[in-house]
Amino acid sequence: MSPEVCVPAALTLDVVPRDAVKVSRWIEHCGGVAVWACQDLSDPSRMWYTPARLTDGSPSGPPHWSAGRSPVHLITDPNAVAVVEHREVTRLRISLRRGYGLSIVLTDASAKRLKRAVIEAGEGAIHRFEGNEAVVLAEVSRTPLLAWLEAHPDAPAV
């Protein structure tokens, strides 16, 4: 096996535009951004980000009961943050069924339609659920945090 295969990819934190100013302030004033992974096996791709340190200087605690005890990454470089904007492409009606235990999952047909719609939406596409619909969002732009802040000097910190 070639050594390139074993080299980890550079971590880039993708944030939505409404969080861009907040994240830049965390990097500047709070020691960076702590990235937390989900320990709940029913949703392993879930992530949270918090300031690395609180205003009193103490480390941030886990943001949710299913987050690990410590963050998986600490981002202190604003160049490692990208502001990603999405637009709605389509909405699909979905059907649910009982999964294992107490979980509820998409039916096989709904899962196939959703997967196909996300692939058709292109690179960087995501989905979210709203009621009995799945909303597919295509990536419109991906901008480095510092460039986005220069282009949006009046962006509010939410």
N, CA, C and O of each residue as an XYZ file, in Angstrom:
632
protein
N       0.840     -1.173      0.000
C       0.000      0.000      0.000
C       0.888      1.240      0.000
O       1.895      1.289      0.707
N       0.518      2.227     -0.784
C       1.323      3.447     -0.855
C       1.104      4.291      0.399
O       0.026      4.239      0.991
N       2.111      5.070      0.816
C       1.986      5.857      2.036
C       0.939      6.971      1.934
O       0.424      7.423      2.956
N       0.616      7.421      0.709
C      -0.369      8.496      0.563
C      -1.749      8.087      1.079
O      -2.520      8.924      1.549
N      -2.046      6.804      0.986
C      -3.357      6.319      1.403
C      -3.552      6.498      2.908
O      -4.676      6.705      3.366
N      -2.478      6.420      3.673
C      -2.559      6.482      5.125
C      -2.534      7.906      5.670
O      -2.736      8.100      6.869
N      -2.294      8.894      4.839
C      -2.216     10.273      5.302
C      -3.635     10.795      5.521
O      -4.450     10.754      4.599
N      -3.947     11.288      6.732
C      -5.298     11.792      6.966
C      -5.556     13.074      6.189
O      -4.656     13.891      5.995
N      -6.772     13.233      5.759
C      -7.158     14.441      5.042
C      -7.191     15.616      6.009
O      -7.461     15.443      7.198
N      -6.918     16.800      5.501
C      -6.972     17.994      6.340
C      -8.416     18.236      6.772
O      -9.341     18.144      5.965
N      -8.593     18.543      8.035
C      -9.935     18.759      8.559
C     -10.415     20.153      8.193
O      -9.723     21.138      8.452
N     -11.567     20.242      7.608
C     -12.209     21.520      7.341
C     -13.576     21.477      7.987
O     -14.360     20.560      7.746
N     -13.857     22.470      8.807
C     -15.158     22.570      9.443
C     -16.072     23.366      8.538
O     -15.772     24.512      8.201
N     -17.185     22.771      8.141
C     -18.176     23.459      7.319
C     -19.228     24.066      8.228
O     -19.825     23.370      9.050
N     -19.458     25.378      8.081
C     -20.471     26.062      8.879
C     -21.452     26.757      7.952
O     -21.126     27.076      6.808
N     -22.647     26.986      8.454
C     -23.657     27.714      7.693
C     -23.401     29.211      7.872
O     -22.773     29.604      8.855
N     -23.869     30.054      6.950
C     -23.595     31.486      7.043
C     -24.015     32.134      8.364
O     -23.344     33.051      8.835
N     -25.112     31.674      8.966
C     -25.559     32.315     10.209
C     -24.603     32.067     11.377
O     -24.652     32.787     12.375
N     -23.730     31.051     11.263
C     -22.768     30.752     12.328
C     -21.366     31.290     12.046
O     -20.485     31.156     12.895
N     -21.139     31.886     10.896
C     -19.787     32.283     10.493
C     -19.164     33.295     11.452
O     -18.022     33.115     11.875
N     -19.884     34.340     11.798
C     -19.336     35.370     12.690
C     -19.082     34.787     14.072
O     -18.053     35.062     14.690
N     -20.025     33.981     14.556
C     -19.881     33.353     15.874
C     -18.632     32.478     15.919
O     -17.869     32.543     16.883
N     -18.414     31.666     14.895
C     -17.253     30.786     14.850
C     -15.961     31.601     14.788
O     -14.979     31.243     15.437
N     -15.948     32.680     14.024
C     -14.733     33.508     13.950
C     -14.429     34.139     15.307
O     -13.261     34.271     15.673
N     -15.448     34.526     16.051
C     -15.233     35.076     17.397
C     -14.728     34.004     18.361
O     -13.898     34.292     19.223
N     -15.215     32.783     18.225
C     -14.728     31.701     19.076
C     -13.239     31.460     18.817
O     -12.471     31.249     19.755
N     -12.833     31.492     17.551
C     -11.426     31.282     17.222
C     -10.583     32.418     17.793
O      -9.491     32.187     18.312
N     -11.088     33.632     17.696
C     -10.328     34.798     18.145
C     -10.284     34.938     19.667
O      -9.236     35.267     20.223
N     -11.415     34.691     20.355
C     -11.512     35.004     21.778
C     -11.634     33.800     22.709
O     -11.413     33.943     23.911
N     -11.973     32.637     22.203
C     -12.271     31.488     23.071
C     -11.329     30.313     22.861
O     -11.633     29.198     23.285
N     -10.213     30.537     22.229
C      -9.241     29.468     22.067
C      -9.530     28.495     20.943
O      -8.844     27.481     20.821
N     -10.527     28.776     20.118
C     -10.823     27.913     18.983
C     -12.227     27.342     19.028
O     -13.070     27.754     19.826
N     -12.448     26.388     18.153
C     -13.741     25.725     18.025
C     -13.551     24.247     18.345
O     -12.726     23.569     17.733
N     -14.324     23.759     19.310
C     -14.296     22.344     19.662
C     -15.341     21.617     18.823
O     -16.502     22.024     18.790
N     -14.937     20.545     18.144
C     -15.841     19.749     17.313
C     -16.121     18.451     18.068
O     -15.199     17.723     18.438
N     -17.396     18.174     18.288
C     -17.826     17.019     19.075
C     -18.487     15.995     18.174
O     -19.254     16.358     17.282
N     -18.205     14.733     18.391
C     -18.815     13.634     17.629
C     -19.912     12.987     18.465
O     -19.895     13.052     19.694
N     -20.849     12.374     17.791
C     -21.963     11.698     18.445
C     -21.565     10.268     18.802
O     -21.046      9.531     17.963
N     -21.812      9.886     20.045
C     -21.512      8.526     20.502
C     -22.720      7.595     20.346
O     -22.598      6.382     20.516
N     -23.880      8.168     20.023
C     -25.105      7.399     19.842
C     -25.011      6.648     18.511
O     -24.921      7.277     17.457
N     -25.031      5.341     18.543
C     -24.839      4.546     17.337
C     -25.980      4.677     16.333
O     -25.825      4.295     15.173
N     -27.118      5.208     16.758
C     -28.221      5.376     15.811
C     -28.020      6.613     14.933
O     -28.720      6.766     13.932
N     -27.079      7.501     15.284
C     -26.817      8.699     14.481
C     -25.335      9.061     14.543
O     -24.994     10.130     15.051
N     -24.450      8.207     14.044
C     -23.012      8.434     14.211
C     -22.456      9.611     13.426
O     -21.356     10.072     13.731
N     -23.172     10.117     12.426
C     -22.646     11.217     11.622
C     -22.957     12.584     12.230
O     -22.490     13.602     11.719
N     -23.720     12.622     13.289
C     -24.097     13.892     13.913
C     -22.873     14.547     14.548
O     -22.027     13.868     15.131
N     -22.786     15.881     14.429
C     -21.675     16.654     14.982
C     -22.194     17.937     15.612
O     -23.260     18.438     15.254
N     -21.421     18.456     16.554
C     -21.704     19.761     17.141
C     -20.403     20.536     17.183
O     -19.322     19.948     17.159
N     -20.502     21.848     17.245
C     -19.317     22.649     17.506
C     -19.652     23.701     18.552
O     -20.734     24.288     18.552
N     -18.690     23.921     19.444
C     -18.836     24.859     20.556
C     -17.541     25.647     20.680
O     -16.537     25.282     20.068
N     -17.547     26.741     21.475
C     -16.261     27.392     21.745
C     -15.373     26.437     22.543
O     -15.867     25.654     23.354
N     -14.074     26.505     22.311
C     -13.147     25.622     23.037
C     -13.147     25.955     24.522
O     -13.068     25.058     25.362
N     -13.235     27.242     24.848
C     -13.254     27.686     26.245
C     -14.417     28.639     26.459
O     -14.789     29.402     25.567
N     -14.982     28.582     27.652
C     -16.066     29.487     28.016
C     -15.487     30.848     28.396
O     -14.267     31.009     28.442
N     -16.348     31.824     28.668
C     -15.876     33.171     28.976
C     -15.043     33.229     30.247
O     -14.212     34.127     30.385
N     -15.239     32.294     31.186
C     -14.432     32.271     32.411
C     -13.119     31.506     32.232
O     -12.349     31.375     33.184
N     -12.854     30.998     31.020
C     -11.612     30.293     30.742
C     -11.675     28.793     30.909
O     -10.730     28.091     30.548
N     -12.762     28.289     31.447
C     -12.878     26.842     31.630
C     -13.234     26.169     30.297
O     -13.872     26.786     29.445
N     -12.826     24.908     30.115
C     -13.145     24.211     28.864
C     -14.653     23.984     28.721
O     -15.364     23.786     29.706
N     -15.111     24.017     27.494
C     -16.530     23.738     27.226
C     -16.837     22.286     27.535
O     -16.007     21.404     27.318
N     -18.027     22.045     28.041
C     -18.480     20.686     28.276
C     -19.198     20.150     27.061
O     -19.433     20.890     26.105
N     -19.553     18.875     27.077
C     -20.294     18.291     25.950
C     -21.608     19.032     25.712
O     -22.315     19.349     26.669
N     -21.947     19.312     24.455
C     -23.158     20.071     24.150
C     -24.444     19.247     24.207
O     -25.539     19.808     24.161
N     -24.323     17.924     24.306
C     -25.502     17.061     24.252
C     -25.166     15.772     24.991
O     -23.994     15.421     25.126
N     -26.185     15.069     25.467
C     -25.936     13.828     26.206
C     -25.240     12.769     25.365
O     -24.526     11.922     25.901
N     -25.442     12.809     24.046
C     -24.847     11.773     23.204
C     -23.462     12.152     22.672
O     -22.852     11.381     21.931
N     -22.968     13.325     23.041
C     -21.618     13.715     22.631
C     -20.603     13.046     23.549
O     -20.910     12.720     24.695
N     -19.403     12.847     23.041
C     -18.346     12.256     23.857
C     -17.941     13.185     24.990
O     -18.402     14.324     25.066
N     -17.083     12.697     25.863
C     -16.639     13.501     27.008
C     -15.678     14.608     26.610
O     -15.563     15.617     27.305
N     -14.991     14.420     25.497
C     -14.064     15.445     25.029
C     -14.241     15.622     23.521
O     -14.684     14.700     22.836
N     -13.897     16.796     23.003
C     -14.048     17.024     21.555
C     -13.090     16.150     20.752
O     -12.016     15.782     21.227
N     -13.498     15.826     19.533
C     -12.648     15.013     18.656
C     -11.631     15.869     17.909
O     -10.590     15.364     17.490
N     -11.919     17.154     17.740
C     -11.001     18.077     17.069
C     -11.083     19.433     17.742
O     -12.116     19.802     18.299
N      -9.990     20.167     17.686
C      -9.952     21.546     18.143
C      -9.405     22.376     16.991
O      -8.264     22.187     16.570
N     -10.211     23.284     16.489
C      -9.811     24.088     15.336
C      -9.458     25.490     15.830
O     -10.293     26.188     16.406
N      -8.215     25.885     15.595
C      -7.752     27.206     16.013
C      -7.370     28.082     14.828
O      -7.062     29.261     15.003
N      -7.387     27.526     13.640
C      -7.008     28.249     12.431
C      -8.254     28.616     11.635
O      -9.001     27.725     11.229
N      -8.502     29.920     11.397
C      -9.686     30.286     10.613
C      -9.642     29.777      9.180
O     -10.682     29.688      8.527
N      -8.455     29.441      8.678
C      -8.354     28.893      7.318
C      -8.878     27.462      7.231
O      -9.053     26.934      6.133
N      -9.127     26.833      8.372
C      -9.665     25.470      8.398
C     -11.188     25.473      8.472
O     -11.803     24.429      8.687
N     -11.797     26.644      8.294
C     -13.257     26.769      8.353
C     -13.765     27.264      7.003
O     -13.223     28.212      6.435
N     -14.804     26.616      6.500
C     -15.436     27.024      5.245
C     -16.900     27.345      5.513
O     -17.578     26.635      6.256
N     -17.378     28.419      4.900
C     -18.785     28.790      4.987
C     -19.470     28.205      3.760
O     -19.134     28.540      2.624
N     -20.438     27.322      4.008
C     -21.101     26.601      2.918
C     -22.564     27.045      2.853
O     -23.294     27.007      3.843
N     -22.959     27.463      1.659
C     -24.348     27.868      1.443
C     -25.040     26.818      0.581
O     -24.464     26.316     -0.385
N     -26.276     26.493      0.938
C     -27.074     25.499      0.214
C     -28.372     26.135     -0.278
O     -28.825     27.143      0.263
N     -28.957     25.536     -1.300
C     -30.289     25.932     -1.754
C     -31.126     24.673     -1.933
O     -30.613     23.598     -2.243
N     -32.418     24.837     -1.730
C     -33.323     23.693     -1.842
C     -33.460     23.273     -3.299
O     -33.680     24.099     -4.185
N     -33.324     21.970     -3.527
C     -33.456     21.423     -4.872
C     -34.801     20.734     -5.032
O     -35.517     20.974     -6.004
N     -35.140     19.886     -4.088
C     -36.384     19.133     -4.196
C     -36.876     18.702     -2.825
O     -36.126     18.687     -1.849
N     -38.143     18.355     -2.776
C     -38.765     17.783     -1.582
C     -39.364     16.449     -1.967
O     -40.018     16.314     -3.001
N     -39.129     15.467     -1.119
C     -39.647     14.126     -1.379
C     -40.547     13.701     -0.226
O     -40.199     13.887      0.940
N     -41.687     13.140     -0.548
C     -42.527     12.557      0.500
C     -41.882     11.253      0.935
O     -41.479     10.442      0.101
N     -41.786     11.057      2.225
C     -41.119      9.865      2.741
C     -42.095      9.014      3.540
O     -43.114      9.498      4.032
N     -41.764      7.752      3.655
C     -42.523      6.810      4.478
C     -41.574      6.210      5.499
O     -40.392      6.001      5.223
N     -42.106      5.938      6.679
C     -41.295      5.397      7.764
C     -41.767      4.013      8.158
O     -42.911      3.632      7.910
N     -40.861      3.267      8.779
C     -41.206      1.974      9.336
C     -40.441      1.812     10.641
O     -39.496      2.551     10.919
N     -40.863      0.837     11.438
C     -40.156      0.555     12.680
C     -38.825     -0.101     12.362
O     -38.738     -0.993     11.518
N     -37.793      0.356     13.051
C     -36.474     -0.258     12.898
C     -36.260     -1.251     14.024
O     -37.209     -1.857     14.522
N     -35.021     -1.410     14.417
C     -34.698     -2.297     15.530
C     -34.923     -1.552     16.837
O     -34.611     -0.366     16.941
N     -35.455     -2.232     17.814
C     -35.703     -1.593     19.105
C     -36.776     -0.529     18.981
O     -37.862     -0.790     18.464
N     -36.472      0.665     19.453
C     -37.432      1.757     19.423
C     -37.213      2.716     18.261
O     -37.884      3.745     18.186
N     -36.303      2.408     17.363
C     -35.975      3.331     16.279
C     -37.026      3.294     15.173
O     -37.746      2.313     14.992
N     -37.079      4.397     14.451
C     -37.936      4.522     13.271
C     -37.020      4.891     12.124
O     -36.194      5.793     12.258
N     -37.150      4.212     11.003
C     -36.258      4.413      9.860
C     -37.092      4.609      8.589
O     -38.294      4.346      8.568
N     -36.421      5.078      7.534
C     -37.078      5.205      6.240
C     -37.373      3.822      5.675
O     -36.627      2.872      5.915
N     -38.461      3.713      4.925
C     -38.699      2.467      4.202
C     -37.613      2.324      3.139
O     -36.952      3.302      2.791
N     -37.429      1.126      2.630
C     -36.398      0.906      1.623
C     -36.631      1.769      0.386
O     -35.682      2.326     -0.167
N     -37.880      1.884     -0.050
C     -38.191      2.687     -1.240
C     -37.884      4.168     -0.988
O     -37.319      4.830     -1.858
N     -38.243      4.695      0.178
C     -37.953      6.096      0.494
C     -36.456      6.338      0.574
O     -35.966      7.364      0.100
N     -35.726      5.404      1.169
C     -34.275      5.546      1.286
C     -33.623      5.566     -0.096
O     -32.697      6.345     -0.324
N     -34.087      4.729     -1.019
C     -33.529      4.701     -2.374
C     -33.820      6.002     -3.113
O     -32.945      6.547     -3.785
N     -35.059      6.503     -2.988
C     -35.401      7.768     -3.660
C     -34.579      8.924     -3.106
O     -34.105      9.775     -3.859
N     -34.411      8.951     -1.781
C     -33.645     10.019     -1.157
C     -32.173      9.952     -1.573
O     -31.568     10.977     -1.887
N     -31.610      8.766     -1.575
C     -30.206      8.610     -1.977
C     -30.009      9.054     -3.422
O     -29.037      9.743     -3.732
N     -30.921      8.665     -4.302
C     -30.836      9.054     -5.712
C     -30.947     10.576     -5.871
O     -30.217     11.167     -6.668
N     -31.851     11.212     -5.120
C     -32.026     12.664     -5.212
C     -30.790     13.409     -4.720
O     -30.414     14.428     -5.299
N     -30.156     12.917     -3.665
C     -28.942     13.562     -3.150
C     -27.804     13.416     -4.161
O     -27.050     14.365     -4.376
N     -27.670     12.260     -4.775
C     -26.628     12.060     -5.786
C     -26.865     12.985     -6.981
O     -25.921     13.586     -7.495
N     -28.128     13.104     -7.428
C     -28.456     13.962     -8.561
C     -28.217     15.437     -8.245
O     -27.930     16.219     -9.152
N     -28.330     15.831     -6.970
C     -28.124     17.227     -6.588
C     -26.654     17.630     -6.682
O     -26.344     18.821     -6.721
N     -25.764     16.672     -6.719
C     -24.356     16.980     -6.942
C     -23.490     16.909     -5.702
O     -23.958     16.622     -4.601
N     -22.218     17.179     -5.915
C     -21.208     17.139     -4.848
C     -21.580     18.117     -3.727
O     -21.943     19.263     -3.989
N     -21.488     17.662     -2.509
C     -21.763     18.516     -1.356
C     -23.230     18.625     -0.988
O     -23.580     19.367     -0.071
N     -24.096     17.902     -1.684
C     -25.525     17.960     -1.383
C     -25.818     17.274     -0.045
O     -25.148     16.312      0.330
N     -26.807     17.772      0.653
C     -27.218     17.220      1.937
C     -28.736     17.094      1.951
O     -29.410     17.522      1.014
N     -29.269     16.506      3.014
C     -30.715     16.456      3.170
C     -31.070     16.693      4.629
O     -30.251     16.504      5.528
N     -32.306     17.110      4.838
C     -32.848     17.242      6.191
C     -34.313     16.832      6.122
O     -34.907     16.782      5.045
N     -34.878     16.544      7.268
C     -36.263     16.106      7.316
C     -37.136     17.200      7.898
O     -36.781     17.837      8.890
N     -38.288     17.409      7.266
C     -39.292     18.353      7.742
C     -40.641     17.644      7.669
O     -41.207     17.476      6.589
N     -41.145     17.234      8.819
C     -42.415     16.521      8.847
C     -42.309     15.222      8.073
O     -41.427     14.405      8.336
N     -43.214     15.030      7.112
C     -43.185     13.795      6.326
C     -42.498     13.997      4.978
O     -42.788     13.290      4.013
N     -41.584     14.968      4.920
C     -40.833     15.227      3.696
C     -39.337     15.249      3.979
O     -38.898     15.602      5.074
N     -38.574     14.870      2.979
C     -37.127     15.030      3.005
C     -36.797     16.166      2.049
O     -37.234     16.160      0.898
N     -36.031     17.133      2.519
C     -35.634     18.276      1.709
C     -34.187     18.071      1.274
O     -33.298     17.921      2.111
N     -33.955     18.064     -0.031
C     -32.611     17.891     -0.574
C     -32.057     19.275     -0.901
O     -32.701     20.072     -1.583
N     -30.849     19.544     -0.402
C     -30.203     20.840     -0.571
C     -28.902     20.667     -1.336
O     -28.070     19.836     -0.973
N     -28.723     21.453     -2.396
C     -27.492     21.409     -3.188
C     -26.539     22.485     -2.683
O     -26.965     23.560     -2.261
N     -25.262     22.187     -2.731
C     -24.252     23.166     -2.329
C     -24.143     24.242     -3.401
O     -23.893     23.947     -4.570
N     -24.333     25.500     -2.988
C     -24.257     26.631     -3.911
C     -22.856     27.218     -3.917
O     -22.290     27.491     -4.975
N     -22.297     27.410     -2.723
C     -20.957     27.987     -2.637
C     -20.240     27.472     -1.403
O     -20.858     27.106     -0.404
N     -18.925     27.456     -1.499
C     -18.045     27.072     -0.392
C     -16.947     28.125     -0.374
O     -16.138     28.213     -1.297
N     -16.929     28.926      0.694
C     -16.010     30.050      0.793
C     -15.195     29.938      2.068
O     -15.753     29.624      3.119
N     -13.890     30.184      2.011
C     -13.112     30.218      3.252
C     -13.673     31.279      4.206
O     -14.161     32.321      3.767
N     -13.600     31.007      5.497
C     -14.199     31.883      6.505
C     -13.730     33.326      6.377
O     -14.558     34.237      6.383
N     -12.437     33.557      6.264
C     -11.919     34.934      6.211
C     -12.420     35.672      4.970
O     -12.751     36.854      5.052
N     -12.480     34.998      3.830
C     -12.994     35.618      2.605
C     -14.478     35.927      2.747
O     -14.943     36.966      2.280
N     -15.231     35.025      3.395
C     -16.663     35.257      3.588
C     -16.892     36.459      4.499
O     -17.787     37.265      4.246
N     -16.093     36.585      5.553
C     -16.232     37.721      6.472
C     -15.902     39.045      5.784
O     -16.543     40.059      6.060
N     -14.899     39.046      4.884
C     -14.590     40.259      4.120
C     -15.735     40.639      3.202
O     -16.033     41.823      3.041
N     -16.378     39.653      2.599
C     -17.488     39.922      1.671
C     -18.776     40.301      2.394
O     -19.670     40.892      1.787
N     -18.886     39.972      3.682
C     -20.085     40.257      4.465
C     -19.704     40.980      5.757
O     -19.853     40.414      6.840
N     -19.215     42.217      5.664
C     -18.749     42.912      6.876
C     -19.860     43.230      7.865
O     -19.587     43.413      9.052
N     -21.097     43.300      7.410
C     -22.206     43.634      8.312
C     -22.999     42.420      8.765
O     -24.114     42.564      9.267
N     -22.443     41.231      8.597
C     -23.155     40.005      8.989
C     -23.367     40.002     10.489
O     -22.439     40.279     11.250
N     -24.593     39.688     10.927
C     -24.857     39.676     12.375
C     -24.287     38.429     13.037
O     -24.200     37.368     12.418
N     -23.905     38.566     14.283
C     -23.453     37.411     15.063
C     -24.672     36.842     15.764
O     -25.210     37.452     16.687
N     -25.096     35.694     15.329
C     -26.301     35.078     15.898
C     -25.920     34.182     17.051
O     -26.790     33.568     17.668
